[in-house]
């Protein structure tokens, strides 16, 4: 892998002997070395699993063997390739559980300075870091841009391990030009390769360009500026600095292969199977062709003299496979430290203590991930020049609503009425209506305190006075007047 010191050897300190042709060669080499690294290769595989395109099951090929032992592709029997979504589900659950409600900053203006879509970008970089083991956030003046490890080659300092430079690279298709941007401490340069020939697309320029406009002079650039440190910060997925697919891929592959094999057996067994007597000259490929013809044409010819085909039916054993699939599913959730809501729901009416216990593995994993996020956000705040501490995150959990409300109500006599109201509304998921409901409650309390008399004019008799009663009953048959 290439490092920051390797780049300095090409450019020199403060670009003292920078040669763009040499820098271009270095950029291309850095990309090639990065794509050959274990980090990149694992991330590329993990990205396919996150897209529910499991590599092992996609590339799996059933084989047949001839009498001579030669392996040939089995294109005759069923070959289902069922792909599970475990990895995507685990990543999505962890990110949304921790970051789904956004960041709460100590200074309310911090969120505005970081950009209106910062919470969305934070979820994006969190998800990509879990896939690749690391992702990179580029604070670009007033917003955050996210680079996956499969599109960014980092250049770390050999002395302290800090990220000091990096190359972002991409191409829209394999036969299209390769684009790359070299990010350095004092600016960035864009390169392009067409048909193998590289060139500078945009010369090196600072990160911040200050522009002013006037009716006389029009629009002009009057100053350049860079950030106090390198404006790209890595977000690691865990202290091990590795993809979350590590340790899970083999179990996911096993689950998918067993499930697909089960489907293949059921598909094949849905037909009658055949035994052919006096056909010793037929090898496995010939037999497979015979079955394929029976599946498609519904008839086949046995060419050997005296050969006879007899049909049979069979039942596919399933109990052992069902047990293993159930075990694998349980182990996957346990090893991924994820919340299995199906396991909670299977218990019927579950008390809050049991729900909290089920969340503990996910809480522990998110606590570990949150340390990485805090370190990442500290770096972003330093680049943006914002004085604030790492934010807090509100995690959404399942609750036994009836039990939670009963607990609040039982303690209501010791609590403030506003707190009780807000707490109950939050449990019900209507916390955003708390202000309106509290306002209506205050209005109703005021009306009860005044008894509704504010609608009456001073000096008038109340509705239940003797005079009012007499006037109201005048002319009604069978009722005494007010005299």
N, C-alpha and C positions, 0 to 999 in steps of 0.2 A: 504494500500500500504506500501511497505517496503522503508526505507530511508537509507541514508548513515550512520546515527548514529546507525541504527539497525545492519548494517554490522560491524561497529567498536566494538559493544558489543560482536560480535562473534569472531572476529580476534584479538581485542585489538589494541591499538596504536602501529604502527610499527610492526604489527603481533606478538606482545609479547606473546600471548597465542593462536596462530592459530592451530586449529584442523580441518583437511580437511573433516572429516566426518560431523562435525557441519556446516562447510562452504557449503558442498554439500547440506545438508538439507535446509540451508538458501536460496541457489540458486533456489532449486526446489520450495520453498514456494514463493519466489519473482516472479517466472514465473507464478505460479497459481494465485497470487494476481493481477498481471498485466493483465492476461487474463480475470479476473472477473471485471475489472474496466470499467467504462463508456467510457473512452478514447479509450480503446482497442476495445470494442464492436462496438462503433460507427465507428471506423476506419475499422474494418472488414467488416461492412455493406457497407461503402463508397467505399471500394476497389472493391466489387462486382459490384456496380453501375458504377465505372470507367471502369470495364471490360465489360460493357453493359449487365450485368446479374442482372437486377433489382430484388431485393429480393421480394418485395410485389407481383409483377406480376408472378414471378416464383412459388411462394408458393400459389397463388390464386387457390381455388378449387370451382367450381360451385356445388351447392347443389340442391337437390329436396326434397320435404317434402311429406310424406305419409299422409293419412287421419288422422292418429293418431298423427301427428305432428312430427314424427321422421325424422331427416335429414339424407339423404343418398347422396353419391357422384353422380353427374350427369355425367355419362359416355356416354350419348346418343347424346346430342346436341353439336354443335360446341364450341370449347374452345380455341380460338386463344390467344396466349400470346405474344403480340407485345411489344418489349422493345426499348425504345428510347436511344439515345446516348448523351443526353443533358449534363450530368455531366462530361463525358470524354471530350466533346467538349469544355466546359467552362474551364476546367483545362488546356487542351492543348493550348487553345488560350492565356490564361494568361501567361503561362510559356514561350511559344515561342515568344510572343509579347515582353516580358521583357528580356528574356535570350537567344533568338534564335540567336542573332548576337555575342554572347560571351561577355566576360568582357574585358574592356580596362583599363589596369593598368597604373599608373603614371610612374612606373619603368618597362621598357620593359623586364627585366630579371625575374620579379615576376612570370609571366605565366610559364616560363620554370621550375622554382623551384617547382611550385605546381603540375607539371606533364602535359604531352602533352594532356591528355584527361580530364583535369580539367573542361573545359567548358561543356563537355558532362555530367560529373558527377554532375556538378552544376544544369544542367537542370533536371537530374534524381532526385536529392534530392528536388528540387523545386516542381516537380510534386508529389512526395510522401508526402511532407509536406501538400500540398493542400488536398490530400486525407485523411490523418490521423490527420491533425491538427498540427503535428510535425513530423520531420524526423531527423535522426542523422548522422553527418558526422565524420568519423574516419580518421584523417590524419595519414596515415601509411608510415612514412619515406619520400616518394617522390611521393605519390599519395593519392587521396581521395577515401575512401570506404563509401558506403551509406547503412544505416540501416533504414528500415521502422519501424514505431511504433508497427506494428504487429509482429516484430521479435526482439525487443529490449526493455527490462524492465529497465527504468532509476532509479537510486538511487540518489535522490536530498538531498542536505544539508538542514536540518531542520532550520538552523539559517539564511542562506542567500538565499536559493533556488537554489544555483549553482549545476550543475551536477558534482558529485564527483566520481561516479562509475556506473556500469550498467552491465546487463546480456544480451548477445545476444543468442538467442535460435532458433533452427530449427529442423525439421525432414522431410525427403523426402516423407514419407507416414505415415498414422496413426498407422500402424503396424510395423514401423521401429524404430530403436533406436532414442532417444532424445539426441541431442547435445547441449551443452551450453558453452559459454565462459564468464568468469567473468573478466571484465575490472576494474582495480583499478589504483590508482595514480602511483604505483610503479611497475606495470606489469600486466600480464594476465595469467589465468589458464583455461585449457580446461577440460570439464567433459563430461561423456557419461552415459546414462541410457539404459540398455538392460534388457527387461523383468522385469522392475521395480527396478532392482538393479543398483545403481550408482557407478561410479569409476572415478578416476582421469586419464584422457587420456594423458595430458601433464602437468607436474608440473609448478608452477608459474615461469615466466621468464620475464626479462625486455623487453621493447618495441624495443630497438635498440641493436642489437648484432653486434659488430665490428669484422670483419674477415680479416685476412691477409694470403697470400700464398707465399711460396718460394719453390724452387726446393729441398732444404735440409730438411726443416721441414714440407713441404706440407701445407695444409690448417688448420689454427688454430684460435680459438676464443681468442682474447687478451683483450677484454674489453666489459663492458655492460654500457648501458646508458638509461635514461628515459627522457621524455619530461618535460619542465618547469612547465607544468600544465596538467590537465587531457586531453588526446588527442581526446576526443569525444565532439563535440559541437552540441547542438540542433538548428534546424532551424524551427521556428514557422511559421505557415501559415498566421497568423493575430494576432493582439493584444489581441483578445479574446481567443487565444490558443485552437481553436476548428476546427473541420473538416469543409470544405466548403460545405459539404452535409447538414449541419444543416440549416434549413429554406427552403431548396430546395426539400428535399426528398418527402414531401407530395404533392407538385405540380407535380413532376415527376410521382409519383404514380397515381395521378388523371388523368394526360394526358394519361398514358399507359393503365389504366383501361377503360377509355372512348374509346380510339382508338381500343382496343381489343374487347370491347363490341359491338362497331359499326361493326367490322369485323364479329363477331359472328352472329349478327342480319342479316347482308347481306347474310352470308353463309346459315343460316337457312331459310331465306326468299327466297333463290334461288329455293327452292323446294315448292311444293304445300302443304299448311297446311290443316288439316282435322278436321271436326267436326263429332263426333260420337253420334248418337241419341240412346236413350234407353240403355245406358251403364253406369248406375249409380254406378255399382259395381267396376268400374275401378278407381284406384287412380292415382296420378301423375306419379308414377313409371311405372304403366301399360301403361299410355298414352305415356310416353317417350320411352318405349320399342316398342310400336306400330310405332312411328315415326322413330325409328332407323331401324326397319325392312323394312319400306317403303324406307328408304334411301339406304339400302344395297341390299335387295332381290327384291325391287320394288313391293312387294305384302305383304299383311297381312291378317290374319283371325280374324274376330270379333266373339268372342266365345259366347257372350250373345245372348239369343234368342230375335229376333226382333230388334236387334241393326243394325244400318245402318250408314255407313261412307260416308260423302260428302266432296269433295275437293274444296279448295278455293285458291285464290292467294292474295298477299298483297304487298303494297309498304312500304318500310322502311323510316320513317322520318329522314332527315339528316341535315336540315338547323340549328337547334338548336345545334347539336353536332359539326358541322363545326365551328359555331360561338364560342362555348366554347373552342374547341381545338385551334383556332386562338388566343383567349384571353389568354389561359394558356401559349402558346408559347411566346407571347409578355411579359407576366408577368415574366416568367422564365428568359428571357434575361435581363429584367429590374432589377429583384432582384439579379441576379448573376453579374450585372454590366458588362455584356459582350457585344461585338459588334455584332450586327445582320446585316451581309452584305446583307441579302435578303431585309431588310428594306431600305437600301441605294440604292440597285439596282432598286427597284421598283419605285424610283423617277425619272428614266430616267437619263438625263444629270445633274449631281449634282455638284454644285460649291464646291470649296475647303473649304469654310467656313462651309458648311453643313457637309462635311466629318469630319472636325475637331470637330465639335459639337457632332457628333455621337461617336467619340472616347473618349470624356471626361469622361464618367463613367468608361471605361476600364483604362484610364490613372490614374484616382483617385485610383482605386483599386490596380493598379500596383505600384503606389507611396507608398501606405500603405505596400504592400508586400516587396518593395525594402528596407524599413527601417529594416525589419526583416532579409533580406539577408545581408545588410551591417553589422549588429550586428553579424551574423554568420561568415562572412568573417573576421571580426576583430579578432574573436576567433581563426580561422584557421591560420591567419598570426602570431598570438602570439605563437601558438604551433610550427609552422614551423620556427620561429625565423627570419621572414622577416620584414624588415622595409619598409612599404608602407601604403598608405591610401586605403580606400575602392574604388573599380573601378567604372567606369561609364559604362552604358549600352545604346546601340543604339537601339531604338525601330523602327520596320518596320511598316509603315502605308500606307494605300491606298491614292492615290492622283489623282486629275484631271490633268493628264500629260500635256495636251495642255495649261491649265490655268497656271500651275506652270512654264512651259517653257516661256510662254508669259511674265510673271512677271519678270523672270530673264533677258530676252532679252530687255525689256523696260528699265531696269536699267543698261544695259551693259556699257553705256557710262560713268557711274560713278564708274565702278568696274574694277578690274584687269582682263585681258583677260584669264589668267590661271584659276582664280577663276570661271569665267563665264563658261569656258569649263568643268571644273570638276563638277560644280553644275548641268549643263544640263545632263552630262553623268550619274551622280548619280540619277537624276530623271528618266532617261531612263533605269536604272538598269545596266549600263555598266561602273560603276565607276572603276572597276578593269583594264579597258583598257585606263584609263586617261593618264598614263605616256607614253605609246606608241603613242597615238594620239598627245599629246603635242610635243613629239620629232619629229614626222613627220611634224607638223605645223612649228616648228622652222627651219627644213631643207628647207621647201618650201619658207619660208620668206627669208632665206639666198640666195636661188637661184634667187628670184626676185630682191633682193638688188644688186647682182652682174650682173644681166642681162644675165647670162649663158655664160659670156666671159671667164670663167676659163678653158673652153675646147679648147680655141684657143691658138696657139703659138704666142709669141711676134713677132711683125714685120709683121705678115701676114695682108693682107687687109681683112676687114670685108666682109661678103658674099654679101652685097648690093653695093660694089664698082663698078666703071665703068669697070675696067679690068675684074673683075669676071663675070660681066653681059655679056661682049662681048664673053668671052670664052664659057660661058654656052650656048649662042645662036648660036654658029658657026655650020653651016651645017644644020640648021633648015630651010626648004623651006619657002620663003615668008617673012623672017626676016632679017633685016639689020645686017651685021657683025659688029665687034668691031673695025674697022679701023678708 
